[in-house]
Amino acid sequence: MHSTQAKGHRPEDPPPVPDRSVRLLSERPPCRGGPADEGLDGCSAPAADADAVDAHTVDADVARAVERQLDTLLAERVARAGDLDPGFARELAEPVSRFTRHGGKRIRPRFLWWTLRACDGGDGPRVTAALRIGAALELLQTCALVHDDVMDGARTRRGRPALHVEAAARGPADGTRPARDFGAAVAILAGDLALVWADDVVAETALPPAVAGTVRGLWRSLRTEMVAGQYLDLHGQAMSLCSPARALRAACLKSARYSVERPMALGAALAGADDATLRALCSAGRCVGTAFQLRDDLDDVFADPRRTGKPGGGDIRAGKPTYLVAVARTAAEAAGDRRALRVLDDCVGRADLGEEDLDRVREVLIATGARSTVETRIGRLTAHGLRRLAAVPLEPYAAGRLADLMRAVSGADPGGGPDPARCGDGAAPGSRRAGDGGVSGR
C-alpha cells in the first residue's frame, strides 16, 4: 500500500480531520489489489445468488455496477416489506426503491470506487464491499433528498414530482386530514426507511475486523455531519442568518464531507490506506466537496432547469442562506448599495417569486460581484484539492479518473491558484482567521 510523509500544516491547507473515525489505518498490513479475475459477488450478500464482478468490469461503468447492486438489494427489501403488509410495500417501500434506482449521477459511489482503486484496492472482497457501501450511500442520499424536499416545499425532483407530492396525490380527499399533510408524513417515513436500509446494508457487509471498525466509524460520522449541516441550513433559513462564514460551514457539513470527503475516506479505508494517505485524501475531498456545493448554489439560480431537474431559483424562494447570497449581501452592505439590498430583502424567501423578480435577483448577484466571487472560489478550491491529490502516491490511472471526477463535480477551471482561506474553515473570502469547523454541500 502506498504511503505519504506527513507534512507541516501550512496556512492554506485544510485543517486536520478532527474526529477519530479515521484512526488505526497505519496499523494494518498493506492491502494490494488481487488478480482481475478474483472478483466476488457484486450484486448481493450471498455470492452464490449472483454473478461475480471483478474490478475491471466495474471500472468500465461504476454507476451501472452500483445500480445492479441496488436492483438486487432493493428487490429483496421490497419483497420483505410485502411480507409485512402489501399496502406498506406498495405505498412506501416501492416508491423508495424507484426513487433510489431511477435518476442521480451516482457521484458518491464513484468517489468511493476511484479512491479505492487509486489506493490499489481491487481484489474480490473489496469489490463486493465497495459496491454494497456505494449502494448504501445512494440510499442515504434518498433519505436526504426526500426529507430536503419536504422541508423546502419543493414540488419536483429529478424532473418528476417530488415524493411527498406523489404521496399527497394518493392521500385522503375527504377533508379530515389535508392531502399535503399526508404526503409530507409519508415522505418523512420514506426517508426514514431509506436510512434504515442504508444502515442495514453497511452492517451486513462483510469486512475484515481492522477495516470494519474504521468504515463503520466513518459511516457514523457521515450521517451525523449530514444532519448537522441540514440543521444549520434550516436554522439559518428560519432565523435569516446569512454570513459567508456560516454559509460555508453549513455547506461543508451538509455536502462537502457527505458528498466527497467521506466517500473518498470510505474508499481509502476499504483499500487499507495508511493515516497520512487518508488525511491527504480527506483534505482534497473537503476542498472539492465545498466547491461542489458552491457550484450547486450557482446552478440553482443560473443553470437551465432542464439540466438540473428542478425549478430555477428554488433556494432563493426558500430563503436559503447560501454562500452566494451571503456574499452579495455583504458586498451590497459594504458599498452602501440600498437598491441591491432592497431587492434581496424583497425577493429572498418569497415562495411566490416570479421569473421577473428572480431576474432582478440574478442582476444583483452579478452586479455585486457575488457570482464572480463564487466562481473564483470554486476554481481555487478545486485547484487546491487537485494539488493535494497529486501529492499522494496513488495508482496513476485510477488517480486520473478521480481527478477527472473532481473537476466534473466542481464544474471549475482549477487555475485560480490557492484559496485565500483554508479549505473548509468557514472563513470569508480573503480571511486568514482560524477555521470554525468546515464547509460542505449536497
C-alpha positions in Angstrom: 0.0 0.0 0.0 1.2 3.4 -0.8 2.0 5.9 2.0 2.8 9.5 2.3 5.0 11.6 4.6 3.1 13.9 6.9 3.9 17.5 6.1 3.8 20.6 8.1 0.5 22.4 8.3 0.6 25.4 6.1 -1.9 28.3 6.4 -3.7 27.4 3.1 -4.0 23.8 4.0 -7.4 22.4 5.2 -7.5 21.7 8.9 -6.6 18.2 10.1 -9.6 15.8 10.3 -10.7 16.3 13.9 -12.7 13.1 14.6 -11.3 9.7 15.5 -13.2 7.8 12.8 -10.1 7.8 10.6 -7.6 6.3 13.0 -5.9 2.9 13.1 -5.3 2.7 9.3 -1.5 2.7 9.6 -1.7 -0.2 12.0 -3.0 -2.5 9.2 -0.8 -4.7 7.0 -0.6 -3.5 3.4 -3.5 -4.4 1.1 -3.0 -4.6 -2.6 -5.4 -5.4 -5.4 -5.5 -9.0 -6.4 -5.8 -10.5 -9.9 -8.6 -9.1 -12.0 -10.4 -12.4 -12.2 -10.6 -12.7 -8.4 -13.8 -10.8 -8.1 -16.7 -12.0 -5.8 -20.3 -11.3 -6.0 -21.0 -7.6 -6.6 -24.8 -7.7 -6.5 -25.9 -9.3 -3.2 -24.6 -10.6 0.0 -24.8 -14.3 -0.9 -22.2 -14.9 -3.6 -24.0 -18.0 -4.9 -27.0 -15.9 -5.9 -25.4 -13.5 -8.3 -22.8 -13.2 -11.0 -19.2 -12.5 -9.9 -17.9 -9.0 -10.7 -14.3 -8.1 -10.9 -12.7 -4.6 -10.5 -12.1 -4.1 -14.3 -15.7 -4.7 -15.0 -16.7 -2.1 -12.5 -14.1 0.3 -13.9 -15.9 0.3 -17.2 -19.1 1.6 -15.7 -19.2 2.3 -12.0 -22.7 3.8 -12.0 -24.1 0.7 -13.7 -22.4 -1.7 -11.3 -23.8 0.2 -8.3 -27.3 0.2 -10.0 -27.1 -3.6 -10.4 -26.3 -3.8 -6.7 -29.2 -1.6 -5.9 -31.6 -3.6 -8.0 -30.8 -6.8 -6.1 -30.7 -5.2 -2.6 -33.9 -3.2 -3.1 -35.8 -6.1 -4.7 -35.0 -8.1 -1.5 -36.2 -5.4 0.8 -39.4 -4.6 -1.1 -40.3 -8.3 -1.0 -39.7 -8.3 2.8 -41.9 -5.2 3.1 -44.6 -7.1 1.1 -44.5 -9.9 3.7 -45.2 -7.3 6.4 -48.1 -5.6 4.6 -48.9 -5.3 0.9 -50.0 -1.6 1.3 -46.8 -0.7 3.1 -44.8 -2.3 0.2 -46.8 -0.6 -2.5 -47.2 2.9 -1.0 -43.8 3.3 0.8 -41.2 0.7 0.0 -41.7 0.7 -3.7 -41.6 4.5 -4.0 -38.3 4.5 -2.0 -36.9 1.8 -4.4 -38.0 3.7 -7.5 -36.6 7.0 -6.3 -33.2 5.4 -5.5 -32.9 3.3 -8.7 -34.1 6.0 -11.1 -32.1 9.2 -11.5 -29.0 10.5 -9.8 -25.4 10.6 -11.1 -24.0 8.1 -8.5 -21.4 10.7 -7.6 -20.7 9.4 -4.1 -20.2 5.7 -5.0 -17.9 6.9 -7.9 -15.8 8.9 -5.4 -15.6 5.8 -3.2 -14.7 3.5 -6.1 -12.0 5.5 -7.7 -10.4 6.2 -4.4 -10.4 2.5 -3.6 -8.8 1.8 -7.0 -6.3 4.7 -6.6 -5.2 3.2 -3.3 -4.6 -0.2 -5.1 -7.7 -1.8 -3.8 -9.3 -4.2 -6.4 -9.5 -7.7 -5.2 -12.8 -9.6 -5.0 -13.9 -8.9 -1.4 -13.1 -5.2 -1.7 -15.2 -5.0 -5.0 -18.1 -6.5 -3.2 -17.8 -4.3 -0.2 -17.3 -1.1 -2.3 -20.4 -1.8 -4.4 -22.5 -2.5 -1.3 -21.4 0.6 0.6 -21.8 2.6 -2.6 -25.4 1.4 -2.7 -25.8 2.4 0.9 -24.6 5.9 0.0 -27.3 6.1 -2.6 -29.9 5.1 -0.1 -28.6 7.7 2.3 -28.9 10.2 -0.5 -32.5 9.2 -1.0 -33.2 9.9 2.7 -31.5 13.3 2.5 -33.3 14.4 -0.7 -36.8 13.2 0.3 -36.5 15.0 3.6 -35.0 18.0 2.0 -37.9 18.3 -0.4 -40.4 18.2 2.4 -38.5 20.9 4.4 -38.2 23.1 1.3 -41.7 22.5 0.0 -40.1 21.5 -3.3 -42.5 20.3 -6.0 -40.2 18.5 -8.3 -37.0 16.4 -8.1 -35.0 15.0 -11.0 -37.6 16.3 -13.4 -40.5 14.4 -11.7 -43.0 15.3 -8.9 -41.2 15.1 -5.5 -42.0 12.0 -3.4 -44.2 14.0 -1.0 -46.2 15.4 -3.9 -46.8 12.0 -5.3 -47.9 10.7 -1.9 -50.2 13.7 -1.4 -52.0 12.8 -4.7 -52.7 9.3 -3.3 -53.8 10.8 0.1 -57.3 11.3 1.6 -59.5 13.8 -0.1 -62.4 13.9 2.4 -61.1 16.9 4.3 -60.4 15.0 7.5 -56.7 15.5 7.0 -55.3 17.6 4.2 -53.6 15.6 1.5 -50.5 17.6 1.7 -50.0 16.7 5.3 -50.5 13.1 4.5 -47.9 13.4 1.7 -45.3 15.1 4.0 -45.8 12.4 6.6 -45.4 9.6 4.1 -42.3 11.2 2.7 -40.8 11.5 6.2 -41.4 7.8 6.7 -39.9 7.1 3.2 -36.7 8.9 4.1 -36.5 7.0 7.4 -37.0 3.7 5.6 -34.2 4.6 3.2 -31.9 5.4 6.1 -32.7 2.1 7.8 -32.0 0.2 4.6 -28.7 2.1 4.2 -27.6 1.2 7.7 -28.7 -2.4 7.2 -26.5 -2.7 4.1 -23.4 -1.4 5.8 -24.0 -3.5 8.9 -24.5 -6.7 6.7 -21.4 -6.0 4.6 -18.6 -8.5 5.4 -15.3 -6.6 6.2 -12.0 -7.6 7.8 -12.1 -6.6 11.6 -9.5 -3.9 11.2 -11.2 -2.3 8.3 -14.7 -2.8 9.7 -14.1 -0.5 12.7 -12.8 2.3 10.6 -15.5 2.0 7.9 -18.3 2.0 10.4 -16.8 4.9 12.3 -16.7 6.9 9.1 -20.3 5.9 8.3 -21.4 7.2 11.7 -19.6 10.4 11.2 -21.0 10.9 7.8 -24.6 10.5 8.9 -24.3 12.9 11.9 -22.4 15.5 9.8 -25.2 15.4 7.2 -27.9 16.1 9.8 -25.8 18.8 11.5 -25.3 20.6 8.2 -29.0 20.3 7.3 -29.9 21.8 10.7 -27.5 24.7 10.2 -29.1 25.3 6.8 -32.6 25.2 8.2 -31.8 27.3 11.3 -30.1 30.0 9.2 -33.1 30.0 6.9 -35.6 30.3 9.7 -33.6 33.0 11.6 -32.4 34.9 8.5 -28.8 34.3 9.4 -26.7 34.9 6.3 -23.0 35.4 6.7 -20.4 33.9 4.3 -18.6 32.1 7.2 -21.8 30.4 8.4 -22.9 29.5 4.9 -19.6 27.8 4.2 -19.7 25.9 7.5 -23.2 24.6 6.7 -22.2 23.8 3.2 -19.2 21.7 4.4 -21.2 19.6 6.9 -24.2 19.3 4.6 -22.4 18.4 1.4 -18.6 18.6 1.2 -18.0 15.9 3.8 -21.0 13.9 2.9 -20.7 14.1 -0.9 -17.0 13.9 -1.5 -14.7 13.7 1.6 -16.4 10.8 3.4 -17.0 8.7 0.3 -13.3 9.1 -0.6 -12.4 8.2 3.0 -14.5 5.1 2.8 -12.8 4.0 -0.4 -9.4 4.6 1.2 -10.3 2.7 4.3 -11.6 -0.3 2.3 -8.3 -0.3 0.4 -6.3 -0.3 3.7 -4.7 3.1 3.2 -2.4 4.5 5.8 -3.1 7.5 8.0 -1.1 10.0 6.0 -2.7 9.0 2.8 -6.2 9.2 4.3 -5.6 12.6 5.8 -4.4 14.0 2.4 -7.3 12.4 0.6 -9.8 13.9 3.1 -8.2 17.3 2.7 -8.5 17.1 -1.1 -12.1 15.8 -0.8 -13.2 18.6 1.6 -11.9 21.3 -0.8 -13.6 19.8 -3.8 -16.7 18.9 -1.9 -17.1 22.6 -0.9 -16.6 23.6 -4.5 -19.3 21.1 -5.4 -21.8 22.7 -3.1 -20.9 26.2 -4.2 -21.5 25.1 -7.8 -24.9 23.7 -6.8 -25.7 27.1 -5.3 -24.8 28.8 -8.6 -26.7 26.3 -10.7 -29.9 26.8 -8.6 -30.0 30.4 -9.8 -28.3 30.4 -13.2 -28.5 26.9 -14.7 -31.2 25.6 -17.1 -33.8 23.7 -15.0 -34.0 21.1 -17.8 -30.4 20.2 -16.9 -30.8 20.4 -13.1 -34.2 18.6 -12.9 -35.7 21.2 -10.6 -37.1 24.7 -11.0 -34.6 27.5 -11.1 -34.4 29.8 -8.0 -35.6 27.2 -5.5 -33.0 28.3 -3.0 -34.0 31.9 -3.4 -37.7 31.2 -2.9 -37.0 29.1 0.1 -34.8 31.8 1.6 -31.8 29.5 1.9 -28.7 31.3 3.4 -26.3 30.2 0.6 -22.8 31.5 0.3 -23.8 33.1 -3.0 -26.5 35.3 -1.4 -24.3 35.9 1.7 -21.5 37.3 -0.5 -24.0 39.5 -2.4 -25.5 40.9 0.8 -22.1 41.6 2.3 -20.8 43.3 -0.8 -24.0 45.4 -1.1 -23.7 46.5 2.6 -20.1 47.4 2.2 -20.9 49.5 -0.9 -24.0 51.1 0.6 -26.0 49.7 -2.3 -29.5 50.2 -1.0 -31.2 49.1 -4.2 -29.4 45.8 -4.2 -30.3 45.2 -0.5 -33.9 46.1 -1.2 -34.1 43.5 -4.0 -32.6 40.9 -1.7 -34.9 41.8 1.2 -38.0 41.8 -1.1 -37.2 38.6 -3.0 -35.2 36.1 -1.0 -37.6 33.9 0.9 -40.7 34.7 -1.2 -42.3 31.4 -2.1 -44.4 33.0 -4.9 -41.4 34.7 -6.5 -42.0 35.1 -10.2 -39.5 34.9 -13.0 -39.2 38.6 -13.4 -38.3 39.1 -9.8 -35.9 36.2 -10.0 -34.2 38.0 -12.9 -33.8 41.1 -10.6 -32.1 38.8 -8.0 -29.8 37.5 -10.7 -28.9 41.0 -11.7 -27.9 41.8 -8.1 -25.8 38.7 -7.8 -23.9 39.7 -10.9 -23.7 43.4 -10.2 -22.4 43.0 -6.6 -19.7 40.6 -7.9 -21.1 37.7 -5.9 -21.3 35.4 -8.9 -17.7 36.0 -10.0 -16.5 35.7 -6.4 -18.1 32.3 -6.0 -16.8 31.2 -9.4 -13.3 32.3 -8.4 -13.5 30.5 -5.1 -14.7 27.3 -6.8 -11.7 27.4 -9.1 -9.3 27.9 -6.2 -10.8 25.2 -4.0 -10.7 22.8 -6.9 -7.1 23.6 -7.7 -6.1 23.2 -4.1 -7.9 19.8 -3.9 -6.2 18.6 -7.1 -2.8 19.6 -5.7 -3.4 17.7 -2.5 -4.5 14.7 -4.6 -1.4 14.9 -6.8 0.9 14.9 -3.7 -0.3 11.4 -2.7 1.4 8.4 -4.3 -1.5 6.6 -6.0 -2.1 4.2 -8.8 -1.9 6.6 -11.8 -4.8 5.6 -14.0 -7.3 5.5 -11.1 -5.9 8.7 -9.6 -6.5 10.3 -13.0 -10.1 9.2 -13.0 -10.5 10.5 -9.5 -9.1 13.9 -10.6 -11.4 14.0 -13.6 -14.4 13.3 -11.3 -13.3 16.2 -9.0 -13.2 18.6 -11.9 -16.5 17.4 -13.2 -18.4 17.9 -9.9 -17.0 21.4 -9.3 -17.5 22.5 -12.9 -14.4 24.6 -12.4 -11.3 25.6 -14.4 -8.9 24.9 -11.5 -6.4 27.5 -12.5 -7.0 30.2 -9.9 -4.2 29.4 -7.5 -4.5 28.5 -3.8 -7.7 29.5 -2.0 -7.1 32.6 0.2 -8.7 30.9 3.2 -8.2 27.3 4.3 -10.4 24.8 2.6 -13.4 24.1 4.9 -12.5 26.5 7.6 -15.6 28.6 7.2 -13.7 31.9 6.6 -14.9 34.6 4.4 -13.1 35.4 1.1 -9.7 36.8 1.8 -9.8 36.0 5.5 -6.9 34.2 7.2 -8.6 33.5 10.5 -8.6 30.1 12.1 -11.3 27.8 11.0 -14.6 27.3 12.7 -15.1 23.8 11.5 -15.6 23.1 7.8 -18.0 23.5 4.9 -19.9 21.2 2.6 -22.8 20.9 0.1 -25.2 18.3 -1.2 
